[in-house]
Amino acid sequence: MFNFLRRLDNFSVRWVFFVLNPPKVTNKIPEVVREILCIKLWGLGNLILIYPLIDQLKIRFPQARITFITFHFNRGFLDDHQSLHRIVYFKFSVNVFRIVAQAFALLKELRAAKIDLVVNFETFNNASAVFSYLTKAPVRVGLNNRHEKRFYTHYINRDYQAHITEVFSDLLRVLDIKFCYAYHSFPVKEHARQTVQQIVKDQSYICFHPGTSVNFSGRRSREEYFVNLANLCIQKFGLPVYFTGADKEQLIIARIMEKVCDKSKAVDVSGRFTIAELIEFLRGCKLFVANDTGPVHLAASLKVNTVVMFGPNLPQRYRPLNQNSLVFYKGSACSPCMGAEFLTQACRNQYQCLDFDPQETFAQISKKFFE
């Protein structure tokens, strides 16, 4: 279904381009901006990376009210952001007509608000470029992947070798915002910390996150790999392994835990934490082991020892930025195979790019974090 939507998105943006025939415009960036609209629909991980950039926008335009649009399944993460005036949770649906109806209702509202500036952080979705154009904002900034540049007044060409934080930061540099990127430092939330302490009884523990976001499950390492790696960590380090994930990943975790040798040291906490509670849980981790997915950057921003498996994505694009991280990537001939320049398809190689040896992974984890 996601691949169908991607194809529809690619087709429709070309059609809209020829119908609207947007003129080439480069408007001057005003010094006083009242209303800013930011767009990033997909990916909690991307929102984590964008989080500190919103503050930079507010510093540059202190009088502006910033509205952020994202999909509803990211609800909760941006709610406490001090620089945001409003968050719009766009309801994702596989029904194209519902999406279009929702988009036009939102456009009507945004036009009435008279948006001065749009910053579109979206990297996968061409339709968001059209949406930016239809807001009629005089200044529109975004990425040019294929055809989108005509929908913006200012754009950058996507550098597919650069880390995604550099790509996002370049969008703001177009607006004369100069800074050195750093993760946001999430403060301790006492109520969330207390909730975690009621669930997690161990003072020291390892966290495994075997799932990924719903838009591409092909980033998941094999369940047997997590089983073997968990057994090695439990046997050698004597620490309990907690498994985190969304509600929909509980079956994956149940299958993994069924094969863990010492079940007294394997704990399933999937679906039990809010995002604020997940942050406090990760803050107490001795080690975080995961696929290429959003919570990796949460752990990295908290300076937790982080281990990540990459396959369909390039690590130089999405690797964690903390120095105490360990990245595994085989560099298969068919990698990468996901991103704005690819249509995600069924893998013909049975995801051999994720066939990591748990013994080798464990040896490197031991050397870097435990010796």
VMD Tcl script that draws the C-alpha trace (Angstrom):
set ca {
  {0.00 0.00 0.00}
  {2.79 2.45 0.86}
  {4.49 1.73 -2.44}
  {1.21 2.41 -4.26}
  {0.89 5.76 -2.48}
  {4.48 6.64 -3.38}
  {3.80 5.87 -7.05}
  {0.59 7.87 -6.96}
  {2.46 10.74 -5.34}
  {5.14 10.70 -8.05}
  {2.55 10.57 -10.83}
  {0.22 13.22 -9.41}
  {2.93 15.81 -8.76}
  {3.95 15.70 -12.43}
  {0.34 16.15 -13.50}
  {-0.21 19.03 -11.06}
  {3.03 20.63 -12.24}
  {1.78 20.87 -15.83}
  {-1.71 21.98 -14.78}
  {-0.59 24.73 -12.38}
  {2.60 25.63 -14.27}
  {4.01 27.51 -11.26}
  {6.13 30.50 -12.24}
  {9.76 30.85 -11.23}
  {9.72 33.22 -8.26}
  {12.39 34.21 -5.74}
  {10.87 36.58 -3.23}
  {12.95 38.50 -0.74}
  {12.90 37.09 2.77}
  {11.20 39.67 5.01}
  {12.72 40.72 8.30}
  {9.35 40.57 10.06}
  {7.47 37.29 9.76}
  {4.18 36.75 11.57}
  {3.09 33.26 10.55}
  {5.38 30.29 9.80}
  {4.26 26.86 8.67}
  {6.58 23.82 9.04}
  {5.79 20.48 7.41}
  {7.20 17.03 8.21}
  {4.70 14.22 7.88}
  {6.67 10.99 8.04}
  {9.06 9.75 10.67}
  {9.41 10.27 14.40}
  {13.18 10.05 13.88}
  {13.07 13.05 11.56}
  {11.01 15.01 14.08}
  {13.66 14.30 16.72}
  {16.29 15.75 14.40}
  {14.13 18.74 13.44}
  {13.26 19.53 17.08}
  {16.21 21.90 17.75}
  {15.77 23.56 14.35}
  {12.36 24.89 15.35}
  {14.09 26.88 18.09}
  {16.45 28.34 15.50}
  {13.46 29.51 13.46}
  {11.98 31.18 16.51}
  {15.28 32.92 17.30}
  {15.47 34.24 13.73}
  {11.83 35.35 13.66}
  {10.93 36.00 17.33}
  {7.55 37.58 16.54}
  {6.34 34.66 14.44}
  {3.78 32.06 15.41}
  {4.96 28.64 14.22}
  {2.49 25.96 13.12}
  {3.76 22.42 12.53}
  {1.98 19.78 10.43}
  {2.77 16.09 10.96}
  {0.94 12.75 10.79}
  {-1.30 11.79 13.71}
  {0.82 8.80 14.69}
  {3.53 11.25 15.81}
  {1.13 12.69 18.37}
  {2.72 13.60 21.70}
  {6.31 14.27 20.73}
  {6.06 17.95 19.79}
  {3.32 18.83 22.27}
  {5.63 20.48 24.82}
  {7.81 22.34 22.33}
  {8.07 25.90 23.64}
  {8.63 27.47 20.21}
  {5.50 26.03 18.61}
  {2.23 27.90 18.64}
  {0.16 25.10 17.14}
  {0.51 21.48 16.01}
  {-1.77 20.08 13.30}
  {-2.00 16.29 13.30}
  {-2.85 15.22 9.77}
  {-4.87 12.01 9.78}
  {-3.13 9.46 7.56}
  {-5.42 7.28 5.47}
  {-5.04 4.85 2.58}
  {-8.18 6.47 1.18}
  {-6.81 9.08 -1.23}
  {-10.09 11.00 -1.32}
  {-10.03 11.45 2.46}
  {-6.47 12.74 2.29}
  {-7.36 15.24 -0.45}
  {-10.49 16.43 1.38}
  {-8.52 16.89 4.60}
  {-5.75 18.72 2.76}
  {-8.11 21.21 1.10}
  {-9.93 21.91 4.39}
  {-6.57 22.64 5.99}
  {-5.50 24.81 3.05}
  {-8.59 26.95 3.43}
  {-7.76 27.49 7.08}
  {-4.09 28.29 6.41}
  {-4.89 30.75 3.65}
  {-7.17 32.61 6.05}
  {-4.25 32.76 8.52}
  {-2.06 34.35 5.78}
  {1.10 32.28 6.15}
  {4.25 34.33 5.50}
  {6.78 31.51 5.36}
  {6.61 27.76 4.70}
  {9.52 25.46 5.56}
  {8.86 22.01 4.13}
  {11.17 19.43 5.73}
  {9.53 16.54 3.89}
  {11.97 14.31 2.00}
  {9.73 11.52 0.66}
  {6.50 13.26 -0.25}
  {6.16 15.32 -3.43}
  {2.58 16.30 -2.60}
  {3.79 18.40 0.33}
  {5.62 20.63 -2.17}
  {2.33 21.24 -3.99}
  {0.62 21.84 -0.64}
  {3.28 24.43 0.22}
  {2.61 26.23 -3.06}
  {-1.16 26.20 -2.58}
  {-0.87 27.96 0.82}
  {0.04 31.07 -1.22}
  {2.78 31.91 1.25}
  {5.11 34.51 -0.34}
  {8.22 32.61 0.85}
  {8.37 28.83 0.52}
  {11.49 26.77 1.28}
  {11.96 23.09 0.51}
  {13.99 20.28 -1.06}
  {14.25 19.72 -4.77}
  {14.19 15.96 -5.35}
  {12.73 15.78 -8.85}
  {10.19 18.39 -9.89}
  {9.53 20.28 -6.70}
  {11.74 23.35 -7.13}
  {9.14 25.26 -9.12}
  {6.74 25.05 -6.17}
  {9.21 26.89 -3.92}
  {10.59 30.42 -3.88}
  {13.80 29.05 -2.31}
  {15.06 25.50 -2.54}
  {18.13 23.35 -2.03}
  {19.16 20.40 -4.15}
  {19.20 17.23 -2.08}
  {22.67 15.89 -1.31}
  {22.12 12.15 -0.94}
  {25.51 11.63 0.69}
  {25.06 14.26 3.41}
  {23.66 13.46 6.84}
  {19.99 14.33 7.04}
  {20.65 16.93 9.76}
  {22.83 18.81 7.27}
  {20.02 18.67 4.72}
  {17.50 20.03 7.21}
  {19.96 22.66 8.43}
  {20.60 23.85 4.87}
  {16.90 24.67 4.56}
  {17.26 27.14 7.42}
  {20.54 28.54 6.13}
  {18.59 29.71 3.10}
  {16.79 31.98 5.59}
  {20.10 33.41 6.88}
  {19.98 31.21 9.98}
  {23.54 30.21 10.87}
  {24.27 27.66 13.57}
  {26.12 24.44 14.35}
  {23.70 21.52 14.59}
  {23.36 19.69 17.90}
  {20.73 17.36 19.32}
  {18.11 18.89 21.58}
  {18.84 18.23 25.25}
  {15.62 16.80 26.65}
  {15.12 17.81 30.28}
  {14.01 15.27 32.87}
  {10.23 15.07 33.32}
  {9.66 14.01 36.87}
  {6.17 12.54 36.37}
  {7.40 10.44 33.46}
  {10.47 9.34 35.44}
  {8.31 8.18 38.31}
  {6.07 6.17 36.00}
  {9.09 4.44 34.49}
  {10.44 3.60 37.95}
  {7.16 1.83 38.75}
  {7.57 -0.37 35.65}
  {11.35 -0.82 35.53}
  {12.75 -2.27 38.73}
  {16.34 -2.77 37.55}
  {18.99 -0.13 38.15}
  {21.04 -1.15 35.12}
  {19.62 -2.67 31.95}
  {19.98 -3.08 28.19}
  {17.24 -2.10 25.75}
  {16.50 -3.87 22.45}
  {14.19 -2.23 19.90}
  {13.58 -4.88 17.19}
  {10.86 -3.01 15.25}
  {10.76 -0.09 12.83}
  {8.23 2.47 11.71}
  {5.30 1.22 9.65}
  {6.30 2.87 6.37}
  {9.05 0.30 5.65}
  {9.40 -2.85 7.72}
  {12.28 -3.97 5.47}
  {14.70 -2.21 7.85}
  {14.10 -4.88 10.52}
  {16.92 -7.28 11.30}
  {15.88 -10.90 11.64}
  {14.20 -11.98 14.86}
  {16.70 -14.82 15.30}
  {19.50 -12.25 15.28}
  {17.95 -10.39 18.21}
  {17.35 -13.70 20.03}
  {21.01 -14.73 19.78}
  {22.32 -11.26 20.61}
  {20.02 -10.99 23.65}
  {21.17 -14.39 24.91}
  {24.81 -13.36 24.60}
  {24.22 -10.06 26.44}
  {22.32 -11.76 29.26}
  {24.87 -14.56 29.66}
  {28.01 -12.41 29.46}
  {26.95 -9.13 31.08}
  {24.34 -10.47 33.53}
  {22.06 -7.54 32.74}
  {18.34 -7.79 31.97}
  {17.20 -6.98 28.43}
  {14.08 -4.86 28.04}
  {12.25 -4.93 24.69}
  {10.56 -1.73 23.52}
  {8.26 -1.14 20.57}
  {4.85 -0.01 19.44}
  {1.64 -1.93 20.11}
  {1.77 -3.44 16.62}
  {5.23 -4.89 17.34}
  {4.22 -6.90 20.38}
  {3.92 -10.12 18.37}
  {7.48 -9.68 17.08}
  {8.75 -9.18 20.61}
  {6.73 -12.14 21.92}
  {8.35 -14.45 19.35}
  {11.82 -13.18 20.28}
  {11.26 -13.51 24.03}
  {9.92 -17.03 23.61}
  {13.39 -18.10 22.44}
  {15.44 -16.17 25.01}
  {17.15 -18.69 27.28}
  {16.86 -16.84 30.61}
  {13.31 -15.53 30.56}
  {13.71 -14.01 34.03}
  {16.01 -11.42 32.45}
  {13.85 -10.63 29.40}
  {11.13 -8.01 29.89}
  {8.54 -6.82 27.38}
  {7.64 -3.14 27.84}
  {6.34 -2.58 24.30}
  {3.35 -0.26 24.09}
  {3.62 0.73 27.77}
  {5.36 4.09 27.47}
  {4.29 7.49 26.23}
  {7.00 9.32 24.31}
  {7.93 11.28 27.45}
  {8.19 8.03 29.42}
  {10.23 6.39 26.65}
  {12.73 9.25 26.90}
  {13.10 8.70 30.66}
  {13.38 4.93 30.13}
  {16.12 5.36 27.53}
  {17.93 7.82 29.77}
  {18.59 4.95 32.20}
  {19.85 2.45 29.60}
  {23.33 1.00 29.77}
  {23.02 0.10 26.09}
  {20.43 0.64 23.33}
  {20.35 -1.81 20.40}
  {18.03 -1.14 17.47}
  {17.36 -1.14 13.78}
  {17.51 2.06 11.75}
  {14.49 3.77 13.34}
  {13.41 6.88 15.25}
  {14.23 5.97 18.88}
  {17.89 5.63 17.85}
  {18.15 9.42 17.77}
  {16.30 9.73 21.06}
  {18.89 7.46 22.67}
  {21.73 9.30 20.94}
  {20.44 12.70 22.09}
  {20.49 11.35 25.65}
  {24.14 10.24 25.19}
  {23.23 6.57 25.66}
  {25.56 3.88 24.23}
  {23.86 3.17 20.91}
  {24.11 0.23 18.49}
  {22.34 0.44 15.12}
  {21.92 -1.98 12.21}
  {21.66 -0.43 8.76}
  {20.68 -2.22 5.55}
  {18.35 -0.49 3.06}
  {19.48 2.97 4.26}
  {22.93 4.55 4.19}
  {24.43 5.10 7.66}
  {26.11 8.31 6.54}
  {22.62 9.74 6.05}
  {20.93 8.58 9.24}
  {23.60 7.42 11.68}
  {23.37 8.58 15.30}
  {25.51 11.64 15.99}
  {26.77 10.65 19.43}
  {30.39 9.52 19.66}
  {29.48 6.50 21.81}
  {27.64 4.79 18.96}
  {28.35 1.64 16.97}
  {27.01 1.21 13.45}
  {26.75 -2.06 11.52}
  {26.41 -1.92 7.74}
  {27.36 -4.56 5.17}
  {27.33 -2.23 2.17}
  {25.62 -4.75 -0.11}
  {25.63 -4.03 -3.83}
  {21.88 -3.44 -3.76}
  {22.03 -0.97 -0.86}
  {20.64 1.60 -0.44}
  {17.16 0.87 -1.73}
  {14.96 3.30 0.19}
  {14.63 7.04 0.24}
  {13.21 9.85 -1.84}
  {14.98 8.58 -4.98}
  {13.66 5.01 -4.64}
  {10.27 3.37 -4.78}
  {10.29 0.78 -2.01}
  {9.72 -2.66 -3.50}
  {9.87 -6.24 -2.29}
  {13.49 -7.29 -1.78}
  {14.75 -9.90 -4.26}
  {17.70 -10.78 -2.03}
  {15.74 -11.68 1.13}
  {17.28 -8.66 2.91}
  {20.76 -10.18 2.99}
  {21.98 -6.66 3.78}
  {20.68 -7.29 7.32}
  {22.25 -10.73 7.81}
  {24.57 -9.73 10.64}
  {26.51 -12.21 12.74}
  {25.40 -11.85 16.40}
  {28.78 -13.14 17.61}
  {30.61 -10.42 15.70}
  {28.14 -7.76 16.84}
  {28.51 -8.90 20.45}
  {32.32 -8.87 20.23}
  {32.34 -5.26 19.05}
  {29.75 -4.23 21.67}
  {31.88 -5.82 24.40}
  {35.06 -4.14 23.20}
  {33.56 -0.66 22.84}
  {31.19 -0.45 25.79}
  {32.08 -3.08 28.38}
  {35.83 -3.70 28.38}
}
mol new
graphics top color blue
foreach p $ca { graphics top sphere $p radius 0.5 }
foreach p [lrange $ca 0 end-1] q [lrange $ca 1 end] { graphics top cylinder $p $q radius 0.2 }
display resetview
